[in-house]
Amino acid sequence: MSIPFEARLVDLANLIVVKGANLVLTTVLFAIISLDMGSGAFADFGYWWSISIMVGGVLLGGLSSALIRTAAMHGSLHHLSKPLLRTAVGGLALAAAAAFVMVALPRQAAFIHLLLAAATFGVAVQAQAAVFALLRAVEATRTNVLASAIVVIVVPLCILALLGPSPSLTNVLWDLTIAFALGSAVALLAARKQLAHLFTPTSRDHRSTAFVANASSFTVVNIWAYAMVNVDFTIFRLIGTPGDFAMMATAKIFFERFILPALLVFGGAISIRILRHPEGAQSASAKLEARFTPLHLAVSIILVLTLCLAYEFFVRVVRGDTSSVPWQWVAIAAVGYLLYTVNGILFDVLVLRRSLPGVLTYVISFLIFGSALQALAISTLGVPGWALGWLAFNAVVAFVLARQGLRLRAVGWTSPA
């Protein structure tokens, strides 16, 4: 059964609201926190922000996607009330344990303190994202706008109140954890009526087995999605020079904190359509139907050139750095991020078509291949190797996944006879 490669207007509108709010929030937070940071400290902050998002995404991202699929298909999460309650209690218990360890550990265990702070921050970010994901699933646009606006105000105000003079990176991450946790509470309060409706009893009896299978598969996909944007970051941090790492880190922060949220507006809207696809035999044969025209190619080229100009503005004006990645490598990396966005959509189709072991096989294979490719490219070529390796990896992933779940038609490339 075919799934059209297009977005519904309401999904696109809700994603624009959430991603737009997230972009504004990220911009404000980076401006506040990195105001007096040098290039090295800024690179470290961006690296640990990315690690935090990865940890939170792996722990909660798959659960969030499965909740969207269940809510969109059945309009109710009542049959999942007990499992979700147990998950919430377990999460609170882990948070309490992390707080206890933080207090009990001596200050000399600085790296463990940093890891715990990064993990709790990532979970807080993903918990807030899960609230907005459910609002998108039930198409609660008005509440989505209200909650997004409140969060954009509350979280920066909390950071301004909590952030002390010259804070350590660990303290910054803890302050961010508290701010995002309060943001989640505010979002829940604003969305209480819509979310409560999701948990009202229904006459239909839904089984939780499909939910568990979906959550497991989407968690595996999130391991790929979040791990791959940190593999090159970590490899470069280990084997690259400090100057090259700072230059490359600024480029990654630009793409992953500011550009990817915009790209994922379209990707997320397509994914919601995929998540609404019915279960059963129809899913096993599901494929995306897409067209590729000269207009699509022209738009892609213009977008890549625009990203190159935006990167130069970010480096020269926003950051005030004196060195930047040459434009040709920025363009190559930009194409890689466009393909990464498409790959996220194709992975959602793969979850419909394949069982958990099949999805896991693809993810492990891609992770091994991508890590080896990036290590070779970075160790050989440095910053250009990062850009080339990122593009080559995503091109291979796109080719493999497209053979599984994409039916692409080239239209308008030949003139009529």
Buried (B, 14 or more C-beta within 10 A) or exposed (E): EEBEBBBBEEBBBBBBBBBBBBBBBBBBBBEEBBEEBEBEEBBBBBBBBBBBBBBBBBBBBBBBBBBBBBBBBBBBBBBBEEBBEEBEEEBEEBBEEBEEEBEEEEEEBEEBBBBBBBBBBBBBBBBBBBBBBBBBBBBBBEBBBBBBBBBBEBBBEBBEEBBEEEBEBBBBBBBBBBBBBBBBBBBBEBBEEBBEEBBEEEEEEBEEEBBBBBBBBBBBBBBBBBBBBBBBBBBBBEEBEEEBBBBBBBBBBBBBBBBBBBBBBBBBBBBBBBBBBEEEEEBEEBBBEBBBEEEBEEEBEEBBEEBBEBBBEBBEEBBEBEEBBEBEBBBBBBBBBBBBBBBBBBBBBBBBBBEBEBBBEBBEEBBEBBBEBBBEBBBEBBBBBBBBBBBBBBBBBBEBBBEBBBEEEEEEEEEEE
